[in-house]
Structure formats: C-alpha cells, structure tokens
Amino acid sequence: MDTIHADLAGSLNWILIVAALAVVCCFEAINGFHDTANAVATVIYTHSLRPWKAVVWSGFCNFLGVYLGGIAVAFTIVHLLPVELLVNIETHRGLAMVFSLLGAAIVWNFGTWFLGLPSSSSHALIGSILGVGLANSVLAGKPFGAGVNWEKAAEVGLSLLLSPVLGMGLAGILLLVSKRVVPSEELYQPPADQQPPPRWIRAILLLTCTGVSFAHGSNDGQKGVGIVMLILIGLLPAHYVVNLGHDRQEMAATRQAAVELAEFVSQEGKSEAAAAQAQEIESLLSGVDSYSSLSVKDRWQLRTAILDLNAAAAQSLKRGGDQLGQDRRDELRHLRAALVSPIEYAPTWVLVMVALSLGVGTTIGWKRIVVTVGEKIGKVHLTYGQGACSELVAMSTIGLADGLGFPVSTTHVLSSAVAGTMVANRSGVQLDSIKKIAWAWVLTLPATVALAGGTFFLLHVILG
C-alpha cells in the first residue's frame, strides 16, 4: 500500500510539474505576441521589412535575448515575494502561489491583447506577485501588506513609472535633434506607395528592431525563467534547491562571502542572527566537496540560511550605504552575488524552453498590437524618422534597465516613444487611443493584484 501511495504521489508530482511548466510556456508565448509586436511595428509601418520577415527575425532575437541575457531580472522579480514563501515553496502554499500569479497574468495579458491594447506583461506579472504576497500575509495571520518585499516593490515600481516618461521625452528630443542634424524631408513624411526608406535609415531601423527584440528577450524572458526555477525548487527539490553543478572553488567562495557579510551586518547591530546564519552555512559545507553530498533537508537549510543572510546584508547595505565608499559598496555587492550564486541560477534547458516559448509566441498573434502602435497612436502614418528615434530610445532604455537588473515594460517604453515623436513632429496624437493605453496601464496593477490574490485564496482552500 505504501508503494502505491508513493507511486501516486510521484505521478501527481510529475503532472503538477508538466502543468506548471506548460502554464509558464503559455505565459511567455502570450508575452511574445503581446509585447514584442511593439518591436516590429516600426519596421513594418516604415516598410523596412515585410511583416512575416519582421516577426520571424524578432522571434529569433527574442530567443537569443533570453538565452544570452543573464538572470539578474529573473531574481529581481522573484524577490518581490516574501522570504517565507521563497524558503517554503515546497509546500502547497508555494504551488498555489505559482499557479495564482501566472494564471492572473495570463488572463489579463490575453484580455488586453484581444482588445488590441498595448498593456504590459511586466506590470501584469508584478501585480500578480503583489497580489499573492498580500493574500499570503492575511493567510499567515500577519498585518495586511507584510507579505510583500516593499523595498524591492518600490524599486520595480519606480523603474516601471519612469521608463515610459523617459521614452516619450527622449524620443521627442531625439527627433527634434535629428531634424537639425539630418534635414531631409523624406525622413519626416509618411512613406508613399509602400516605398522602403533610404538604405542607411533602413539599416538603423533593422538594427533597432533587433536591439529592442533582444532587449525584450533578456528582460521579459527572464521573468519566466525565475518562475520556472520556483516551480522546480518546489516540486523537484532534490535537484534544484541548490545548484548541484557548483565546484569546490565556487562553494568556497560562498562560504567566504557568508563570513564577510556576517561581519559587515554585525556592524549594524544585527550580529546575532547573521552570525548564526553564517555559522550554519559553514557547518553545512564544512568538509563537503559538492552540494550533491548534502541531504535534501540540508540543502533546504542551506538555501534558507543564504536567503536570510542575504536579506540582512541588503538591509545593512541600505542603512549604511551612504557612509561607505564606492569600492566598499562594490565589494559587498560582489560578496552578495557569491553568496546567492548556489540558489540564483538557471539550467540551460530552462533558458532554451523559455526562449523558444517567447520566440515562437512572437511569430503569432502580433497584428492586433502592431496596428494599434502603427496606426492608432498618431493621427498620421508613422514616418521613417519617428520609427528610428522611437526604437533607438526603446532599445537603449530597455538595455540599460536590463544591465541594472530592473524590469521595465517594452510596451509602454515604445508606445510612449512613438507618442513622443508624434508630439515633437506636430503630427498629433489620437487621444482616444492614448486614453485606452493609459487606462490599461493604470488598471493592470490593481486588476492583477485582485485576480492573483483571489485565486491564491481559492487554491489555498482547495489544497488545504
């Protein structure tokens, strides 16, 4: 009988794994045709590329962006969740969390895509994470709001708020500068008779389409990578709680980082807890040649100690950062990176799976959003100059955010940039479309917070 129960439990586990990974792939595919349609809108409407060539190329660049873009944004998103969920994701509450936040983001993304509204997948996922965190605080009997990492949420919220403002302003300024530097009338007039732009401007548009697509993959695609890792940690802890591929040298770096960070935290009067966490890490890893030598229970303990010590170090760095020199701050950031390296990682197959989902999604369903960006923001057809300026700014803004580990909205950066060029070119904007996009931007967070929070409550009751 015990064997039968074990088999059933194993089968259920694999069903949950397949279902959860399928949901992530679905989210990334919708993200692809929802968000990356923005990257191809300018090359299509300036006749630089035929639509099918543009979307296939954009899909390929999105694939490369996910695969080559690192994982900094992935774990910036993940750490919006409270530490208690991150260390207890193997429980039913952790599974309810994953399905709730992904389900809410998918419903909202699909709905806004159906209406042709360029809303943000980043906003949707972040709102869903906040909804789960708020619901978790109530279920755990804590004060409402205690289940959210508000410090990280404030950083993410600021990046989401400022990026479209920068996109609009910088694109408008760049267009005005371009008119002075390159006073060619054909660049600032709507294309005539499907005529492609001059070769040099076409090259710029192709380059920026490539850059925006790559940057979108490396920024938005990482969010899916982070969620996949949460799923794998929860359902296959023996394999994914820590990175079993780390060698002895990397393990030694983690141990040393724990000691030095505990000493730093002690200077802020938090020495007791930090010292205990560092001691636990040292005790678990002492005499161990690989993480695979640890029991699953010990791997969970190691993961928990690393998360707690890293959170304490982050708080201490924030409090004492103004008194530290730049070299010391950089050193502490490197130590934190070494500390969390065993738990903040992604296997190659995860990157490939998410990259394929995003890339394939880009090649389907793109037309609704492309038409909105190309025809319904400005009152006239997008010009060559507007397309180039919009995508140059979007590529630069998203690329910078990616390097800093901040999630931004490709949709809102590029849509705002197009609107900025329309204003600068005195082409006029369609206020009804702008209002709809703005309403989608405003409503995304509260809608997904409510959807994810409600779903989390429901699943928590069902799963017991």
NUVOSE-845577 format. One record per atom (N, C-alpha, C, O): residue in one letter; x, y, z. Coordinates in steps of 0.05 Angstrom, whole numbers, plus 5000, padded with zeros to 4 digits. Example, Ala and Ser with C-alpha at 12.3 -4.5 7.8 and 13.67 -1.06 7.14 Angstrom:
BEGIN
a526448865156/a524649105156/a526449345156/a528549345169/s525749555142/s527349795143/s525850015157/s526850235161/
This chain:
BEGIN
m501649765000/m500050005000/m501750255000/m501150454986/d503950255016/d505750485017/d506950534989/d507250764981/t507550314975/t508750334948/t506750474929/t507550634913/i504150394932/i502150504914/i501850804920/i501750964901/h501850874946/h501651164952/h504051314942/h503751544932/a506451194944/a508851334934/a508751364904/a509451574894/d507751164890/d507451184861/d505551404853/d505951564835/l503251404868/l501251614862/l502351894867/l501952084852/a503851914890/a505052174896/a507052254875/a507152494867/g508552064865/g510552124844/g509152204819/g510052394805/s507052064811/s505552134787/s504252404789/s504352564770/l503052464812/l501852724817/l503952944815/l503453154803/n506352894826/n508453094824/n509253154796/n509553384788/w509452944779/w510152994751/w507953124736/w508453284718/i505453064742/i503153204730/i503253504736/i502853674719/l503853564762/l504053844770/l506353984756/l506054214748/i508553844754/i510953964740/i510254034712/i510754254702/v509153834697/v508453884669/v506454104666/v506654274649/a504354104683/a502254304682/a503454584688/a502854774674/a505154594708/a506354854715/a508154964694/a508055204687/l509854794682/l511554874661/l510054954636/l510755144622/a507754814631/a506054884608/a504855164612/a504655314593/v504055224636/v502955494642/v505055704638/v504455924627/v507555654647/v509655854642/v510155894612/v510456124603/c510255674597/c510655694568/c508355854555/c508856014537/c505955814565/c503655964555/c503956254561/c503456424544/f504756324585/f505256604593/f507256734575/f506956954565/e509556594570/e511656704554/e510756734524/e511556924511/a509256544514/a508256564487/a506456804483/a506656954464/i504556844503/i502857084502/i504457334504/i503957534491/n506457324522/n508357554525/n509657614498/n509957844490/g510357404483/g511657444457/g509957594437/g510757794426/f507457494433/f505857634412/f504457884423/f503458044408/h504457914449/h503358154461/h505358384462/h504758604452/d507658334473/d509658544477/d511558594454/d512058824447/t512458374441/t514558424421/t513358514395/t514858574376/a510658514393/a509458644370/a510358934368/a510559054347/n510959054391/n511959324391/n514659354377/n515159554364/a516259154379/a518959164366/a518759164336/a520459284322/v516759034325/v516559014296/v514759224283/v514659254259/a513259364300/a511259564289/a512659774272/a511659834250/t514959874281/t516260094266/t517459994240/t517260134220/v518659754239/v519859664214/v517659584194/v518059604170/i515359494204/i513159424186/i511859684175/i511359694151/y511359874192/y509960114183/y511760314168/y510760504155/t514360274168/t516160434151/t517060274127/t518660364112/h515860034123/h516359864100/h519359784098/h520359734077/s520559764122/s523359674122/s523559364119/s525559264108/l521559224129/l521458934126/l518558854122/l516758984131/r518258634107/r515558514104/r514758404131/r516458314147/p512158404138/p511358314164/p512358044172/p513358014195/w512157844154/w512957574163/w515957554168/w516857404186/k517557704153/k520457714158/k521057854185/k522757764200/a519558064190/a520058224214/a519458054239/a521058054258/v517157904239/v516457764263/v518257514267/v518857444290/v519057384246/v520857154248/v523557244259/v524657124277/w524557474248/w527157574258/w526957664287/w528757614303/s524757804294/s524357884321/s524157644340/s525257654362/g522757434332/g522557194348/g525357074353/g525856984375/f526957064332/f529656954335/f531357124355/f532757014372/c531057394353/c532657564370/c531657544399/c533157574418/n529057504403/n527957464430/n529157204442/n529857194465/f529357004425/f530556754434/f533356804444/f534156704466/l534956944428/l537757004436/l537857174461/l539557134478/g535957354464/g535957534487/g535557374513/g536857424533/v533657184512/v533257014536/v535756844542/v536656824565/y536756724521/y538956534524/y541556664533/y543056544548/l542056904523/l544657034529/l544457264549/l546557374556/g542057334557/g541657584573/g542057564603/g541657764616/g542857334613/g543357314642/g540757274657/g538657224645/i540857284684/i538557234701/i538157444723/i536757384742/a539357674720/a539057884741/a536157964744/a535157984767/v534758014722/v531958104724/v530257874735/v528357934750/a530857624728/a529257394737/a528957404767/a526757364778/f531157434781/f531057424811/f530357684824/f529757694847/t530557904808/t529358154818/t526358124821/t525158214841/i525057994801/i522257944802/i521557744825/i519757794840/v523057534826/v522557324846/v522657434874/v521057364891/h524557624879/h524957724907/h522857934914/h523158064935/l520857984897/l518558134906/l516957974926/l515558084943/l517257714925/l515757534943/l517057534970/l519557584972/p515557484991/p516757475018/p518657245021/p518257035008/v520657275038/v522657065041/v521356805051/v522256585043/e519256825067/e518056575078/e516856405056/e516856155058/l515856525034/l514856365012/l517156254996/l516956024985/l519256404993/l521556304978/l522956074991/l524055904978/v522856065018/v524155835031/v522155605037/v523055395045/n519655655032/n517655445037/n516055365012/n513755275014/i517255404989/i515755364964/i515155074959/i513555014942/e516354894975/e515654614971/e512954544982/e511954324976/t511754714997/t509054665009/t506854724988/t507354844967/h504354654996/h502054704978/h501755004974/h500755094953/r502555164994/r502255454991/r504055564969/r503355744955/g506455444967/g508255524946/g507155464918/g507355624900/l505955224915/l504755154890/l502355334883/l502055414860/a500655394903/a498455574899/a499455844890/a498155974873/m501755934901/m502956184893/m503556194863/m502856384849/v504955984854/v505855974826/v503455974807/v503456134788/f501555804812/f499255784793/f497556044794/f496456124774/s497356164817/s495756414820/s496956644805/s495656784790/l499556684809/l500756924796/l500956894766/l500557084751/l501556644757/l501656604728/l498856614715/l498556724694/g496856494729/g494156504718/g493056784715/g491856844695/a493456944735/a492457224734/a493857384712/a492557534697/a496457344709/a497957494688/a497057404661/a496857574643/i496557144657/i495757044631/i492957154624/i492557244601/v491057144642/v488357244637/v488457534629/v487157614610/w489957694644/w490057984637/w491458034611/w490558194595/n493657904606/n495157944581/n493457864557/n493358004537/f492057634559/f490457544537/f488057724532/f487457784509/g486857824553/g484658004550/g485458264537/g484058354519/t487658384545/t488458644533/t489458594504/t489058774488/w490658364499/w491458304471/w488958284454/w488958394431/f486858154463/f484458114448/f483158384441/f482058424419/l483458584459/l482458854454/l484459024439/l483759254432/g486758914433/g488759064418/g490159284434/g491159474423/l490159254460/l491359454478/l494259384485/l494759164494/p496159564480/p498959504487/p499359534517/p500659724525/s498359354533/s498859354561/s501459204567/s502659084549/s502359204592/s504959104598/s504858834612/s503458794632/s506258634601/s506558374614/s508058404640/s507558254659/s509958584640/s511558634665/s509658734687/s509758634710/h507958924681/h506059024700/h504258794710/h503758774734/a503358634692/a501458414699/a502758214718/a501558134737/l505258134712/l506657944729/l507258064756/l506957924776/i508158314756/i508858444782/i506358484799/i506358434823/g504158564787/g501658594801/g500758324813/g499758314835/s501058114797/s500357844807/s502057764831/s500957644850/i504557814830/i506357754852/i505557904877/i505557804899/l504958164874/l504058324896/l501458214908/l501058204932/g499558124890/g497058014900/g497457764916/g496157734937/v499257594907/v499857354922/v501157424949/v500557304970/g502957614949/g504257694974/g502357804994/g502557755018/l500457974985/l498458095003/l496657875014/l496057865038/a495757694996/a493957475006/a495457295026/a494257205045/n497957245021/n499557075039/n499757205066/n499757065087/s500057465068/s500257595094/s497757555110/s497857525135/v495357555097/v492857505111/v492657215120/v491957165143/l493357035102/l493156745109/l495156665131/l494556485147/a497456815133/a499456755153/a498756895180/a500256865199/g496557045180/g495857185205/g497557425211/g497757515234/k498757535191/k500457775194/k498958025186/k496858005173/p500058265193/p498758505184/p498558515154/p500358425140/f496358635144/f495958645115/f498258805102/f498859025110/g499558675082/g501758805068/g504458715078/g506558775066/a504558555100/a507058455110/a508258245091/a510658175094/g506658135073/g507657925056/g508858015030/g509157855012/v509658265029/v510858375004/v513558505011/v513758645032/n515558464995/n518058604998/n517758884986/n518358924963/w516859065003/w516059334993/w518459494984/w518259664966/e520759434995/e523159574986/e523759504956/e524259684940/k523659244950/k524059164923/k521759254905/k522259324882/a519359244916/a517059334900/a517259634893/a516559714871/a518359794911/a518660084906/a520760124883/a520360294866/e522859964884/e524959984862/e523759914835/e524160054815/v522259694835/v521059604810/v518959804801/v518759864777/g517259894819/g515160094812/g516360344800/g515260464782/l518660434812/l519860684802/l520860644773/l520660814756/s522060404768/s523060354741/s520760334721/s521060424698/l518560224729/l516260204711/l514960474707/l513860524685/l515060654726/l513960914724/l515661104707/l514661244690/l518261094711/l520061284698/l520661204669/l521061374652/s520660944663/s521560854636/s519760964614/s520861054594/p517060964616/p515561084594/p515761384592/p515661504571/v516161514615/v516561804615/v519161874601/v519262054584/l521261724607/l523761764593/l523561704564/l524561844547/g522061484558/g521661404530/g520361624514/g521261694492/m518261744524/m516861954510/m518562204506/m518762314485/g519762294528/g521362534527/g523862504510/g524362684493/l525362294513/l527862254498/l527362214468/l528862314452/a525162074462/a524562024433/a523862284420/a524662334397/g522262454433/g521462704422/g523962884418/g524263014397/i525662894438/i528163064436/i529862954413/i530963114398/l530262694412/l531962574391/l530862644363/l532462694345/l528262644360/l527162704333/l527663004326/l528463054303/l527463184345/l527963464340/l530963504334/l531563664316/v532663364348/v535563384342/v536163274314/v537663394299/s534863054308/s535262924282/s534463114259/s535763124238/k532363264263/k531463444242/k533463664236/k533763754214/r534963734257/r537063944253/r539563814241/r540863934223/v540263584250/v542763454240/v542363334213/v544163354196/v540063214207/v539563084181/v536963214170/v534863084172/p537063444159/p534663584149/p533663484122/p533563634103/s532963224121/s531963104097/s528963064100/s528062924117/e527463204083/e524563194086/e523362914084/e521362864098/e524462744068/e523262474064/e523362314089/e521762124092/l525162384108/l525262234133/l522962294152/l522362134170/y521762524148/y519762614167/y516962644155/y515262774166/q516662514132/q514062504119/q513162204118/q514762024116/p510462154119/p509561884117/p510461744091/p510461884070/p511261494092/p512161354068/p509961354046/p507561334052/a510861374022/a508961383999/a509061123983/a511261033977/d506761013977/d506560783959/d508360543968/d509860433951/q508260473993/q509760244003/q512760263998/q514160063997/q513660513995/q516560553988/q518260514013/q517760634034/p520360344012/p522060304035/p523860554039/p524160714021/p524860584063/p526560824069/p529260804055/p529960594045/p530761024055/p533561014045/p535060794059/p534460724082/r537160684046/r538560454057/r539660504085/r539460334102/w540760744089/w542060794115/w540060804138/w540560704160/i537660924132/i535660934153/i534360664157/i533560594179/r534160514135/r533160234137/r535060064155/r534059904171/a537660104151/a539559964167/a539260024197/a539459854214/i538760284203/i538360364230/i535760234242/i535860144264/l533660234226/l531160114235/l531459814240/l530359704259/l532859684222/l533359394226/l535059344251/l534559154266/l537059514255/l538759494279/l537159534304/l537459384324/t535459734304/t533859794329/t531759584334/t531259514357/c530559474312/c528659254316/c530059014329/c528958884346/t532458964319/t534058744330/t534658804360/t534458624376/g535459044365/g536259114393/g533859104412/g534159004434/v531559214403/v529159204421/v528358914426/v527558844448/s528358754405/s527558474408/s529458324427/s528558174444/f532058364423/f533958234441/f533658334469/f533658174488/a533358594473/a533058704500/a530458604513/a530358554537/h528358584497/h525858484508/h526158194517/h525258124539/g527558034501/g528057754509/g529657744535/g529057584553/s531757904537/s533557894560/s532158014585/s532957954607/n530158184581/n528758304604/n526258144611/n525958044633/d524358134592/d521857994598/d522157694600/d520857564617/g523857584583/g524157294583/g525257194610/g524656964618/q526857354623/q527957274649/q525857234670/q526257074689/k523557374667/k521457334687/k520457054687/k519856934708/g520156944663/g519256664661/g521356474672/g520656274684/v523856544668/v526056374678/v525856364709/v526156144721/g525456594722/g525256594751/g522856424761/g523156284781/i520556444747/i518256294756/i518755994752/i517955834769/v519955914730/v520655634726/v522355524748/v521955304758/m524355684756/m526055594778/m524555554804/m525155374819/l522655734810/l520955694834/l519455434832/l519255294852/i518455364809/i516955114805/i518754874810/i518054694824/l521054884798/l522954654800/l523954624829/l524254404839/i524354844842/i525254834870/i523154704888/i523654554906/g520554784882/g518354674898/g517754384893/g517154234912/l517954304868/l517054034860/l519253824857/l518853584860/l521653924852/l523953744850/l526353854867/l528453904856/p525853874893/p527854004910/p530553854910/p532653984913/a530553594907/a533053444908/a534953534886/a537353504890/h533853634864/h535553704841/h536054004839/h538054094828/y534154174849/y534254454842/y534354654866/y534454894861/v534254554891/v534354744913/v536954904913/v536955144919/v539154764906/v541754894902/v542854804876/v542054594865/n544754944866/n546054874840/n548054654844/n550254694854/l547254414837/l548954174841/l551454184823/l553254024827/g551554364804/g553854374786/g556154544796/g558254554783/h555754674820/h557954834831/h560354664839/h559954444850/d562754764833/d565154614841/d566154704868/d564954884881/r568254584877/r569354644904/r570154934907/r569755054928/q571255054886/q572155334887/q569755524891/q569855714907/e567555464877/e565155634880/e563955604907/e562855794918/m563955354918/m562955314945/m564655464966/m563555574985/a567255464962/a569055614980/a568455914979/a568556054999/a567856014955/a567156304952/a564656364967/a564456584979/t562656194966/t560156234981/t560656235011/t559556405025/r562256045021/r562956035050/r564356295059/r563656405080/q566256385043/q567756625050/q565956865049/q566157045067/a564156885030/a562357105028/a560557115052/a559857325062/a559656885062/a557856865085/a559356985110/a558157135125/v561856915113/v563357015136/v563657315135/v563257455155/e564457415112/e564957705109/e562357865111/e562358085123/l560257765100/l557657915102/l556657915130/l555458105139/a557057695145/a556157685173/a557657895189/a556558015207/e560257925184/e561858125198/e560858405191/e560758585209/f560058455166/f559058715158/f556458775172/f555958995182/v554658575172/v551958605185/v552358665215/v550758815226/s554358535227/s554758575256/s555358865263/s554758955285/q556459015244/q557059295249/q554459465251/q554459685262/e552259355241/e549659485243/e547959395267/e545659465269/g549259235285/g547759155309/g545958915304/g544258855321/k546358765282/k544658535276/k546358285276/k545858095261/s548358275293/s550458065291/s549457795298/s550357595287/e547657775318/e546857515328/e545657335307/e546557105303/a543657435293/a542257275272/a544157225249/a544356995239/a545657425240/a547357395217/a549657195223/a550357035206/a550757215247/a552857035255/a551856745255/a553256555247/a549356705265/a548256435266/a547856325237/a548256095232/q546956505219/q546556415192/q549156345178/q549456145165/a551256515183/a553856455172/a554956195183/a556256035169/q554556155209/q555555915222/q554155665211/q555355455208/e551555695206/e550055465195/e551055395167/e551355165160/i551655605150/i552755555124/i555455415126/i556055225111/e557155515144/e559755395148/e559555105157/e560954935148/s557755055176/s557354785186/s556354595165/s557354365164/l554554685148/l553454515127/l555454445106/l555454225094/l557254635100/l559154605077/l561854505086/l563554435069/s562354505112/s565054425121/s565554125114/s563953955120/g567754075100/g568553805092/g566853695070/g567153455064/v565253855056/v563553765034/v564853845008/v565554075004/d565053654989/d566253714963/d564253804943/d565053934923/s561753744946/s559653824927/s556953844941/s556553714961/y555154004930/y552554024942/y550953764940/y549153724956/s551653594921/s550253344918/s550753154942/s549252964947/s552953214957/s553553054981/s551653115004/s551452965023/l550253345003/l548453425024/l545753275021/l544953214998/s544353225043/s541653115041/s539853335032/s540553575032/v537453255023/v535453455013/v534753655036/v534453895031/k534553545060/k533953715083/k536153925087/k535554155092/d538653835085/d540854025089/d540954225067/d541754455071/r540254155043/r540154345020/r538154565026/r538554795020/w535754485036/w533754675043/w534754865065/w534355105064/q536154755085/q537154915107/q539255115096/q539355345104/l540955015077/l542955195065/l541555415050/l542355655052/r539555355034/r538155555018/r536855765037/r537056005032/t535655675059/t534355855077/t536356035090/t535856285093/a538655925099/a540656095112/a541756305093/a542256525101/i542156225068/i543256415047/i541256635043/i541956875042/l538656565039/l536656775035/l536456965058/l536357205054/d536456865082/d536257035106/d538657215109/d538357455115/l541057105106/l543457265108/l543657475086/l544457705092/n542857405062/n542857595040/n540957825045/n541558055040/a538557755056/a536657965062/a537658155084/a537258395082/a538958045104/a540158205125/a542358385115/a542558625122/a544058275097/a546158435085/a545058665068/a546158885067/a542958605053/a541658815036/a540659045053/a541059275046/q539358975076/q538359185094/q540659345106/q540559595108/s542759215114/s545059355126/s546459535105/s547359755111/l546659435080/l547859595059/l546259845054/l547360055048/k543559815055/k541860045050/k542160255072/k542360495067/r542260155098/r542560345120/r545260485121/r545460715127/g547360335115/g550060445118/g551360515092/g553760585091/g549860505070/g551060545044/g552260825040/g554260855026/d550961025052/d551961305048/d554661345061/d556161525052/q555261195082/q557861225095/q560061055083/q562361085091/l559360895064/l561360715052/l562360835026/l560860965011/g564860785020/g565960864994/g564960684972/g563860474977/q565260784947/q564360624924/q565660354922/q564360154915/d568260344928/d569760094926/d568559894946/d568259654940/r567959984971/r566859804991/r564059704983/r563359474987/r562459884972/r559759804963/r559959594941/r558359404941/d561759644922/d562159444901/d563059174911/d562158964902/e564859184931/e565858934943/e563558784957/e563358544954/l561858924971/l559558804984/l557558684964/l556458464969/r557158814942/r555358714922/r556558454910/r555058264904/h559158454906/h560358204895/h560157974915/h559757744908/l560458044941/l560257844962/l557357724962/l556957484965/r555357904959/r552657804959/r552157634934/r550657434936/a553257704912/a552957544887/a554157264892/a553057064883/a556557254905/a557856994910/a556156834930/a555956584928/l554956974950/l553356834970/l550856694957/l550356464963/v549456844939/v546956734929/v547356564903/v545456454892/s549856554894/s550256404868/s549356114869/s548456014848/p549355974892/p548255694892/p545255684888/p544255474880/i543855904894/i540855884893/i539756064871/i537356034865/e541256244860/e540256414838/e541656334812/e543756434805/y540556144799/y541656024775/y539455914758/y537155884767/a540155834733/a538155714715/a539555524697/a541455594684/p538755264696/p539955074677/p539455164648/p537655314642/t541155064631/t540955134602/t538255054591/t537155214575/w537154824598/w534654734586/w532354924594/w530454954578/v532455044617/v530455244625/v530555484607/v528555584598/l533055584603/l533355814585/l532355754557/l531055924545/v532955514547/v532055444520/v529055424519/v527855524499/m527755304538/m524855274539/m523455544539/m521655584523/v524355724556/v523155984558/v523656144532/v521956284522/a526156124522/a526856264498/a525156174474/a524256344458/l524755914472/l523155814450/l520255904452/l519055984432/s519155904477/s516455984481/s516056284473/s514156354460/l517956444482/l517756734476/l518156784446/l516756934433/g520156644434/g520756684405/g518456584388/g517656724369/v517356354393/v515056254378/v512556434381/v511156484362/g512156514406/g509856694411/g510056954395/g507957064387/t512457054391/t512857294376/t511757274348/t510857464336/t511957034336/t511257004308/t508256964303/t507456944280/i506656954325/i503756924321/i502257144336/i503257244356/g499957214327/g498257394342/g499257674344/g498157834360/w501257754329/w502458014332/w500958244320/w501358474328/k499058194302/k497958404286/k496258604301/k496358844295/r494758514321/r493058694336/r494558924349/r493859154346/i496758864362/i498359064376/i499859234355/i500159484359/v500859114334/v502359264313/v500559484301/v501459704297/v498059414296/v496259604284/v495759844303/v495660074295/t495459774329/t495059994349/t497460184350/t497060424349/v499860074351/v502260244352/v502660394327/v503360634327/g502260264304/g502860384278/g500760584269/g501460774255/e498260544276/e496060704265/e494460864285/e493161064277/k494360774310/k492460894328/k493561064350/k492161164367/i496261104350/i497361294369/i497561574357/i496561764369/g498761594333/g498861854319/g496561884300/g495161694293/k496062134291/k493962184272/k494862134243/k493162134225/v497462104239/v498462054212/v500161804213/v500861704234/h500861704189/h502561474187/h505261524199/h506361744197/l506361314212/l509061334224/l511161394202/l511161264181/t512961584208/t514961654188/t517561494194/t517861374215/y519361504175/y521961364178/y523461474203/y524361314219/g523561734205/g524961854228/g523761794254/g525161734274/q521061794255/q519661724280/q520261434288/q520661374312/g520161254269/g520660974274/g523560934285/g523860794305/a525461064272/a528261024281/a528661144309/a529961014326/c527661384314/c528061514340/c526661354362/c527761324384/s524261264357/s522761114377/s524260864385/s524560804409/e525260714366/e526560464372/e529360494383/e530260334400/l530760704375/l533360764387/l533060814417/l534560704433/v531060974424/v530661034452/v529660784467/v530660734489/a527860634455/a526860394469/a529060194473/a529360074495/m530660154453/m532959964455/m534860044477/m535659874493/s535460304478/s537460394498/s536260384526/s537660294545/t533760464529/t532460464555/t532260184567/t532860134590/i531259994550/i530859724560/i533559584565/i533859444584/g535459644547/g538159524551/g539459624577/g540659464591/l539159874583/l540259984608/l538859864632/l540259784651/a536259844631/a534759714653/a535559424657/a535859334679/d536059284635/d536859004636/d539558984650/d539958804667/g541459164643/g544059164656/g543959214686/g545559114701/l541959384694/l541659444722/l539959244738/l539659264762/g538859054723/g537158854736/g534358954742/g532958834759/f533359164728/f530759274733/f528759184711/f529459194687/p526459084719/p524459014698/p522959264688/p522159424705/v522759294662/v521259514651/v519359404630/v519559174622/s517559574621/s515559494602/s516359574574/s516459814568/t516959384557/t517459434529/t515159584516/t515459774501/t512759494523/t510359614511/t510159904517/t509860064498/h510459984542/h510060264549/h512360444541/h511960674535/v514760324541/v517060484532/v516760554503/v517060784495/l516160354486/l515960414457/l513460564450/l513660744434/s511160504462/s508760654456/s509060944464/s508261124449/s510360994487/s510861264496/s512761404477/s512461644471/a514861264468/a516761374449/a515461454423/a515961674413/v513661284413/v512261354388/v510561604393/v510461784376/a509061614415/a507461854422/a509262104424/a508462314415/g511662074436/g513462304438/g514362404411/g514562654408/t514862224392/t515662324366/t513362444351/t513762634335/m510862354356/m508562474343/m508162764353/m507562944338/v508562804379/v508363074390/v510563254380/v510063474372/a512963144380/a515263304370/a514963374341/a515863584332/n513863194325/n513463234296/n510963394290/n510463454267/r509463464311/r506963604308/r504963454290/r503363564275/s505163194292/s503363024276/s500662984290/s498662904278/g500663044316/g498262994332/g497962714341/g499062534329/v496562674363/v496062404374/v493062354375/v491462544378/q492362104374/q489562024377/q488961984406/q489661784419/l487562184418/l487162194446/l485661954456/l486161854479/d483761854440/d482161624449/d484061374453/d483761234473/s485861334435/s487761104437/s489561144461/s490160964476/i490561394464/i492361454486/i490961404513/i492161294532/k488461484514/k486961444539/k486561144545/k486861064568/k485960984524/k485660694528/k488260564538/k488260404556/i490460644526/i493060544534/i493660624563/i494660464579/a493060874569/a493560974596/a491860834616/a492760764638/w489360784610/w487560634628/w488560354632/w488460244655/a489460224610/a490559954613/a493059964632/a493359784648/w494660174629/w497060204646/w496260234676/w497460124694/v494160404680/v493260454708/v491860214720/v492260154744/l490260074704/l488659854716/l490159584718/l489259414733/t492359554704/t493759304704/t494459214732/t493958984740/l495759384747/l496659304774/l494259234793/l494259014803/p492259404796/p490059324814/p488559084805/p487658914821/a488159054778/a486658824768/a488158564773/a486958374782/t490758564767/t492258314771/t492758254801/t492858024808/v493058464817/v493158424846/v490658274856/v490858084871/a488358374847/a485858254856/a485557964845/a484757784859/l486157934819/l485957664807/l487757464820/l486857244828/a490257534824/a492157344836/a491557294865/a491657064874/g490857504880/g490257474908/g487857294912/g487857124930/g485757344896/g483357184899/g483856894891/g482856714905/t485356844870/t485956574862/t487656434883/t487256194888/f489556574895/f491256464916/f489556364940/f489956154950/f487656534948/f485856464970/f484356204963/f484156014978/l483256194938/l481655974929/l483255714928/l482455504938/l485655724916/l487355494914/l488255394942/l488555154947/h488755584959/h489655514986/h487555355001/h488155175015/v484955434997/v482755295009/v482455014997/v482054815011/i482754994970/i482354744956/i484554544964/i484054304969/l487054644965/l489354474971/l489654415000/l491154245009/g488154565016/g488054505045/g490454615059/g490654585084/
